[in-house]
Amino acid sequence: MDPQRPYNDLPLLPPAVELETRDLLKACIEAHKALASLRQATGHLPNPAVLINTIPILEAQASSEIENIVTTTDELFRYADHIETASPATREALRYRSALNEGFQALSTRPLSTTTAEIVCSRIKNARMQVRRIPGTALGNQQTGEIIYTPPVGEALLRDKLANWERFIHDARDIDPLIRMAVAHYQFEAIHPFTDGNGRTGRVLNLLMLVEQDLLDQPVLYLSRYIIERKADYYRLLLEVTRDGAWTEWVAYMLDAVADTARWTSAKIDAIRRLHEDACEWVRAQRPKVYTRELVDVLFSQPYCRIHNVVEAGIAKRETAARYLRELVDIGVLQEQRMGKEKLFLHPAYLRLLSDNAHAPQRYALPQQDVQ
């Protein structure tokens, strides 16, 4: 294969190799166990909004960083409800979260398809993205600039290969769904159907496929964390499938990514649950007249709370809601900040837990000046 010539002969799926080797099936079993545990862990959270509002943002940050779009967890949560005032990198990462949610919603009306990919990519790029009609797309080595792969060209050819990709996802039921996901992800990246945004679109589609295959209820697997930590391997193994047909190594990488990430995400969810319990106990002990479980739930919807969040939850009217949040500042649960004319109330222990790779919740304590 000449990397400078379009790979129009990209083989159709399924690959002409044995995909379900003994070792890969053993890895599948471990990945399925980890996903089942994650699914169970999600049911133990007191507030489902915790997952919807947090894990996809972590996934958005890591998936964007893979493409060298770098922002911080703090920035993403701070501007989650005010994307228009964020930096360009933060806006682009937050659009990934929106794309993931839009793709998830689309599953209720259509199976995973080329149309889903166009919806997801359009949201990520904030522009109408359709299957490429013009040549000129090539992938280069980031260090040297050398072209290492040129994807197929021609809209009709691309759509034919995407139709085959769709059929493989939905019809190859004799192949384990996790192996199908790994193979489908390679194929999507090799087809490279859009002028930009293919990597992030492909990683959204991975999560949507896990939901569609009934392995997860929500797209809350922090899969890009694994890839960003092993980015060189990710790109190397993709290329080795193209050059050498090295499917076994690629599928093993993706199965380990699913298992490792599912275990990590389960541990993070357990840590969030423990921090939530600690918050309930602390607020109840320090401010019994303010405490309600519903108020604490609002603090865990996302790390930045606004007065209107408390109002919209039906807990109190605006003046009382503002007083409740100030009292939580007084006992060290929140920190008051300003963003323009708006007051924000940061939940530092929660933000730290979400940002850190570890899963050790911080204990609540009175602010230093209040300690006797």
Secondary structure by P-SEA (a helix, b strand, c coil): cccccccccccccccccccccaaaaaaaaaaaaaaaaaaaaaaaccccccccccaaaaaaaaaaaaacccccaaaaaaaccccccccaaaaaaaaaaaaaaaaaaacccccccaaaaaaaaaaaacccccccccccccccccccccccccccccaaaaaaaaaaaaaaacccccccaaaaaaaaaaaaaaacccccaaaaaaaaaaaaaaaaaccccccccaaaaaaaaaaaaaaaaaaaaacccaaaaaaaaaaaaaaaaaaaaaaaaaaaaaaaaaaaaaaaacccccccaaaaaaaaccccccaaaaaaaccccaaaaaaaaaaaaaaccbbbbbcccbbbbbaaaaaaaaaccccbbbbbbccccccc
